[in-house]
Structures are given as structure tokens and as C-alpha cells.
Amino acid sequence: MNIVFITRCFRPTNLEAIKSRLKEVFHHTSHTYRHFILVDMTRAESPAPFADFCDPNTTVVFSNEKPQADEYNTKAIDEVLAAYYTPRETFVYILDDDNTISKDFLRVCDYCEHNAGADALVFQIASRPELGQKFIRPGEAIGKIDWANFLTRLDVMKWLKIFTGTDSQTADGQFFNRMLEKGLCILYTNEELCFYNALPKP
């Protein structure tokens, strides 16, 4: 399975730690990943500090403008994903720059591969047990789910899109509501596979 990770940032503070964890998790596995570091240049001081983070698995993308309602730079995520194509089964995970994945994160691949029709997988995040609980009702996801809680099929993210022109602070809940309203297949597990706010504030 292939996983696309999107990390939004405007400072490079935690990027080395995030990249190191990705390499550690995917070491000696048949699963593959791509990491897009999405730099908000409306807040970053300079592109220079990000130049050294590119490698065969990692692409740095500079976002130079964003709509007024898009404080959290979600339209740029849509643009990155629209330009990305792979014929393999691919899921997307929004890995923000103060979070980190568990060393057991690739358990997500077991769930997705054994449930081939799944469109998304929801798991638990350490220290936030109130988020990502089973059976969120359509229209009620805002405040009950976080990007850190779930990964989604690439084709679903391209179809539904993240930015809708409204407040991007609640984009995760808005997006999850759209999946629920479309009746998509969403799996749930009680496993904790992400650590929330585990890295220093950038």
C-alpha cells in the first residue's frame, strides 16, 4: 500500500523529527510513502530553511497565496493532491507539524488491505480519546474528529476536496461530514496510532 503524507508548516522546527519517524516506520517494509511538506509562504520568513528537506520520498511545495477564509492552507492540499497520481492503492494522511505517528502506524495497512472497499480508516490519537469515536452521525463531525484521526483514499480526497470556501479551521469535520453524507465505507479501530501535539510548537 502507498500512503501520501501531507505536512503543513511555516517553520521547519519539527520537520527533521517527522521525516525520521517516517523513515523508521517504513524501513524494511513493502509499503511505500510520499511526503509532501506544504510550506505556507504567507507566514514563513523565507523558503531557504526548507531546501534541505527534499529527498526521493519528500517534496517541498511552497504555497504563496491562499483565500481569506483559508487560514489553515487547505486549498493548497487540494492542489497538491490534484497533481499527484499513482496507479497503486493510495491513502492520504494529514500529518501536521506538531503531531507524530506511532511506530505501529502501518497497522493501518492491515485494516485497509483486509477491507478492500474501505474509503477511510479512523483510529485513535493519544491524549485525545474524545475524538474519532465510532458512529459519528452525518452533519455532526465538527469537533468530534481531527485530521490526526483518519486516513482517506486518494481518489476520495480528490473527489470531495478539502477546501469549500468556508472556515478552514473546521475543514476536517466538514470533510468527514461529506464522507458520511455520501455513505462512504469508513472503518474504525480503537488502536492509538498517532501522538497529538507530541512535538514542540513550531
C-alpha positions in Angstrom: 0.0 0.0 0.0 1.1 3.6 -0.7 0.5 6.4 1.8 0.7 10.1 1.0 1.6 12.3 4.0 0.9 16.0 3.9 2.6 18.2 6.5 1.6 21.8 6.6 4.0 24.2 8.2 5.6 27.7 8.1 8.7 26.9 10.1 11.0 23.9 9.8 11.1 23.3 13.5 9.8 19.7 13.6 10.4 18.5 10.0 13.5 16.5 10.7 11.8 14.6 13.5 8.8 13.9 11.3 10.9 12.7 8.4 13.0 10.5 10.7 9.9 8.8 12.1 8.5 8.2 8.6 11.8 6.5 7.5 11.8 4.5 10.7 8.2 3.3 10.3 8.6 2.3 6.6 12.1 0.7 7.0 12.1 -2.9 5.8 8.5 -2.9 4.7 6.9 -3.5 1.3 4.6 -0.4 1.9 5.7 2.9 0.3 5.1 6.5 1.0 5.4 10.0 -0.4 5.8 13.0 1.9 4.7 16.5 0.8 5.8 19.3 3.0 3.5 22.2 2.3 5.0 25.5 3.3 2.7 28.4 3.9 4.7 31.3 2.5 2.2 33.8 3.6 3.6 33.1 7.1 7.1 31.8 6.5 10.0 34.2 6.7 12.0 32.6 3.8 12.0 29.4 1.6 15.7 28.9 2.3 15.4 26.8 5.6 13.3 24.2 3.8 15.6 23.4 0.9 17.4 20.6 2.6 14.3 18.5 3.3 13.8 17.2 -0.2 14.7 13.6 -0.9 13.4 10.8 -3.2 10.3 10.4 -0.9 9.9 14.0 0.1 8.7 17.0 -1.9 8.6 20.6 -0.6 5.8 22.6 -2.0 5.6 26.4 -1.4 2.1 27.9 -1.2 2.4 31.6 -2.0 -1.2 32.7 -1.6 -4.4 31.5 0.0 -8.1 32.6 0.2 -9.0 34.8 3.1 -11.1 32.1 4.7 -8.3 29.5 4.3 -6.2 30.3 7.4 -5.0 26.7 7.6 -4.0 26.4 3.9 -6.4 23.6 2.9 -6.9 24.7 -0.7 -3.2 24.1 -1.3 -3.7 20.5 -0.1 -6.3 20.0 -2.8 -3.9 21.4 -5.3 -1.1 19.1 -4.3 -3.3 16.0 -4.4 -4.8 17.0 -7.7 -1.4 17.0 -9.3 -0.4 13.6 -7.7 -1.1 10.4 -9.5 -0.2 6.8 -8.7 -1.8 3.6 -10.1 -1.3 1.8 -6.8 -3.8 1.7 -3.9 -3.1 5.0 -2.2 -4.4 6.6 1.0 -3.7 10.2 2.3 -2.9 11.2 5.9 -2.7 14.8 7.0 0.3 14.8 9.4 0.5 18.3 10.9 3.8 19.6 12.1 3.3 19.2 15.8 2.0 15.6 15.6 3.9 12.3 15.1 2.8 8.8 14.0 3.2 5.7 16.2 5.9 3.2 15.4 2.9 0.8 14.8 1.3 3.2 12.3 1.4 0.7 9.4 -1.2 -1.3 11.2 -3.5 0.9 9.1 -2.3 -1.1 6.0 -3.6 -4.3 7.6 -7.0 -2.8 8.1 -7.2 -1.3 4.7 -5.9 -4.3 2.8 -8.3 -6.7 4.6 -11.2 -4.4 3.8 -10.6 -3.6 0.2 -13.7 -1.5 -0.2 -12.8 0.9 2.6 -12.8 4.6 1.8 -11.3 5.8 5.1 -10.0 4.4 8.4 -10.5 6.1 11.7 -8.1 5.3 14.6 -7.4 6.8 18.0 -4.9 9.5 18.9 -3.0 9.6 22.2 -4.3 12.1 24.8 -7.5 12.9 22.8 -9.8 9.9 23.5 -12.9 12.1 22.9 -12.1 12.3 19.1 -12.7 9.7 16.5 -15.3 7.7 18.4 -17.4 5.2 16.4 -20.7 6.1 14.7 -20.4 9.8 14.2 -23.7 10.9 12.6 -23.8 12.8 9.3 -23.6 16.5 9.9 -22.2 16.1 13.4 -18.5 15.5 12.8 -17.2 19.0 13.6 -15.5 18.9 17.0 -15.6 15.1 17.0 -12.9 14.2 14.6 -9.4 15.6 13.7 -7.1 15.1 10.7 -4.9 13.2 13.1 -7.6 10.6 13.5 -8.0 9.2 10.0 -6.6 8.5 6.6 -8.6 8.5 3.4 -8.4 7.1 -0.1 -6.6 9.5 -2.5 -9.4 9.3 -5.1 -12.0 10.2 -2.4 -10.0 13.2 -1.3 -9.7 14.4 -4.9 -13.4 13.9 -5.4 -14.8 15.6 -2.3 -11.9 18.1 -1.9 -11.0 19.7 1.4 -11.4 23.5 0.9 -15.0 24.6 0.5 -14.6 28.4 0.8 -15.6 28.4 4.5 -13.6 28.5 7.7 -10.7 26.1 7.2 -10.3 25.6 11.0 -13.1 23.0 10.8 -12.1 21.5 7.5 -11.5 18.1 9.0 -15.1 17.9 10.4 -16.6 19.3 7.2 -14.7 16.8 5.1 -15.7 13.9 7.3 -19.4 15.1 7.2 -19.2 14.9 3.4 -17.9 11.3 3.5 -20.7 10.4 5.9 -23.4 12.1 3.8 -22.2 10.2 0.7 -22.5 6.9 2.6 -18.8 6.0 2.1 -17.3 3.0 3.8 -15.5 4.1 6.9 -13.7 1.7 9.2 -13.0 2.3 12.9 -10.3 0.9 15.2 -9.6 1.5 18.9 -5.8 1.4 18.3 -3.8 4.5 19.1 -1.6 5.2 16.1 -0.8 8.9 16.4 0.5 11.2 19.1 -1.3 14.6 19.2 0.8 17.7 19.8 3.7 15.5 20.7 6.3 17.7 19.1 7.2 21.3 20.2 5.0 24.1 18.9 6.8 25.4 15.8 
